[in-house]
């Protein structure tokens, strides 16, 4: 029976085959190299020939000066990004869904989607231009109101806010697409019945739209929570400098410095594996809580 079903739907399997191959080649096969985190890797000896040292590199990282700084910075940025960035696409999708003028709706969607297609280099370049102490537009406005220019890009206290809010601006439109798709599946008869009962627009949003897209919200919340310590490398690296290193140093940049620049391959692999293990524990815990509280979960 299953073989017959496979033959009659072989096009679907052919369609998903490239995705499966991608994950096998670029995600599962490289897991073989994870074992260098437990060895003193020597390139000339190879992975199998390098001596086994157990948890030596993990202990070294735990006792290092950078351990708590990396935890604080990475976790701080991840939580800040989750708290600020997660609700914004939901609110934006609910607002766009209420627009009845189609031309205006398309304009709003285009304007909010467009920043997603900017490269990270361009985005950071825009930040530098706007926030330059001497000629930046933001500092010109500050000076016009009698204030002193601020070196935003070198002040450690400004790094997290700049990173998170620029990311929200860039991704909120694109992230709202999935919520708009979920809202399109809401039964119009529910709204018609609510109008008859005298419900206002806000009441219909709160009691109809939000409950209907709640499963989607929970799934995406679980996925986003599971990547709290996976703060991206490229944007942080481009915004990072010696002046703001205190608040901008995260796991990804530290792995880059110790692994590629310092050639400490086993140690950097241990640091990267540690952050991934913590992410895995977080996503399992959040999924368990979501499953017990409600009926929606990843598994």
N, C-alpha and C positions, 0 to 999 in steps of 0.2 A: 504494500500500500504506500509506504513512504517513498520507495523507488519510483513508483508510478507518479506520485505527486512531484517528485524532483524532476522527472522528465517533462512533465507538463508545465513546469515553472522554471525551466533552466535559465530563461532570460534574466530572472531576478537574481539568481546565483552568479551569473556572468556579470551583472551590474555591480554587485557588491564585492566581487573578487579582487579588483584593484585596491580597495580599502583594506581588505584582509591581508593582502600581500604587503601593503605599506606598513601596517602595524607589526607584522611578523619580522620584516626586514629591519625596520628602524626603531622598534620598541622592544620586541621580545628577544631577538638574536643578540643585541648589545648587552642584555642582562648577563651574558656569559662573562663580560668584563668586570662585573661588580665584585668579583672575588679579589681583585687587586686591593680593595679596601682592607682586606685581611692579610695582605702580604706586603713585603718590601719589594715592590715591583722594580725590576731591572730590565730595561728594554732588550738588552742583548740576550738575556735568559728567557724572555717571554713570560707569559702569564703562568704557565704550568711549571716553568723552571725556577720562578722566583720563590724565595723562602717564605713559609707561612709564619705570621707573627700574631695571629689572633686579633684581640681587641686593642692592640698597642696604639694604633692611630686614633681610635675613638677616645681612649683615655688621655692621650696627648691633647686632643682637641678640647676635651672637657676641662682640663686643667690649664688651658691657655688663657691669655688675657682677653682674647677676642670672643670667647664663648658667649658670655652674657651680653656683650655689646651686639653681637650678631642676632641673638635671640630677641633682645629688646627692639632693635631696629626693624628686623624682618617681621616680627609679630606685630609691632606697632603699626607699620605701614599696611600689613595685611588686614588687620582689624579695622583700621581707619578707612581703608578702601572698601571693605565689606559694609561698614556702617553707613558710609556716605554714598558709595557708588551703587549699592544693590537696590535701594528703594527708588532712586531717580528714574531708571528706565520704566519701572512700573507706573510711577506717577505720570511720566511723559506719555506712555501708551494709553493710559486712561484718559488723559486730556485730548490726545489726538483722536481717540475713538469717539469722543463727544462732538468733534467738529463736523458740521453738516454741510459746509460749503466745500465742495470737492476740490476746486482749484486751490483754495487756501490750504486745505489739508495736504495736497501734494507738495506745495511749496514748503510747508513746515517739515514734512518728511524728508524732502531733498536737503534742506538746510541742516537738519539734525543728523542725517546719514553721512553727509559729505566729509566731516572730519575723520571718520573711520578710515578713509582711504588715504589719509596723509601718512607718510612714512614717519617712523619715530624720530629720525634725524631732522626732518622738516619741523615736526612738532617742537622738539627741543630748541631748534633754531629760532622758531617764533617766540618761545619763552625768553631766550637770551635777548632778542631784539626788543621785546616789549619791556623787559625788566632791567635793562642796562642802567646803571646808576646815573650816567651822564646824559644819555640821549633817549633812554627808554620812555615810552609814552606813559607808563604807570607812574614812574618817578617824576615826570613832568607835571602830571596832575597833582601829585603829592606836594611838589614845590609850589604849584599855583595856589594851593590852600595854606601855604606857610609852613609846611613840614620839611623835614630833612630827607634827602634821598637815601634809599635803603638798598643795600647790596643783597638782593633777594637770593641770587644764585650761589653766594658764598656763606650766607648765614645758616648755620646748622638748624636753627629753630624754624626756618621757613621751608626746609627741604620736603618734609612729609606732606605739608599742605599743597605745595606746588605740584608734587608728584601725583597726589590723589586727585585734586580738582582738575588738573589738566587731563588726566585719564578719564574722569567722568565726562568732561566736555567732549572728548574725542569719541567715546564709546557709547554714550547714553542713547543716541539715536539708533545705532546698529543693534544694541542689546534690547531695544524696545520692540524689535520686529517679532520676536517669538511671543511676546505678550499680546501684541496686536493680532497675531494669528490665533492665539487662544481666545481672545475677545470676539473674533469673528464667528466663533462657534457657539456663542451664547444665544439661546433661544429668544427671538424677538417677542414671542408671546409672553414671556416673563415680564418684559418691560411694559407691554401693553396692559397686562393685568395690574401692574404696579401703578401705572398712570391712572387707571380707572379707580384704584383705591386711594388716589390723591398723593402718591409718593413724589417727592421732589427729585430733581436730577441727582443731587448728592446722596439721597437715600437709596436711589436705584443703583448708583455706583457702589455704595457700601454694602448693600444687602443682596445684589444680584451679580454685578460684574466681578467684584473681588472674590466672593465664594466660588464662582465658576472657574476662575484662573488660579485659585489657591493651590491645586496639585502641581501646576507648572511652577509656581513660585517656590514651593517647598523643594521640588527636585533641583531647581537651579540654586537655591540657597545651600543645599547639601553639597553640590558640586563646587560652589564658590568657597564654602567653608573649608572644604578639603584641600584647597590650594592656597591657604593663608600664608604658608611659609614658602610658596613658590612665586615670590616676587620676581618679575622678569628681570633679565640681565641688561638688555640693550638700553632701555630708557634710563635706568639707574646709573649705568656706566657713563652715558652721555651727559647726565646732569651732575655727575660726581666730580669733585675736585678736592685738593688737599685741605681746603678751608672747611668744607662741610662733611668731611669723611666721618666725623664723629656720629652723625645721624644718618648718613647715606650708605654706610658699609653694611651689606646684607650677605646672605649665604652665597648667592650667585657671583657677586663680585669678589668675595673672599676665595671662592673656589677657583676663579679665574687667576687671581694673583698668586695663590699658592701652587696651583696646578700647572698652568701654562707659562707663567712668568718665573715661578720658583722651581719648576720641574719636580715638585713633590707630588707625584701622581697618585701614590697610594693614600697619602694624607688627604689630598683634595677629594679623592673618591670616597673616603670615609665621611668627610664633611657633607658631601652631596647626598650620600646614602642616609646619613642621620636625618637631614631635613625631609627626605622623602618618607622615611619611616614615621616621623612625627605627623606628616600630612596624612599618611594612611591611617594612623590611629585616630586622628581627628575626624576624618570622613566616616570611619566605622562607628565612632561614638555618636556623631551627629545623626547618622542614618538610624542608629538604634533608638535614639531619643525620638526622632520623627516617627518611627514605626510604632513606638509605644503610645505617643501622644495622639497621633492620627493614623489614618490608614494609608498614607502616601509615603513611600520610601523607594530607594534605588533597588533594594533587594529584600 
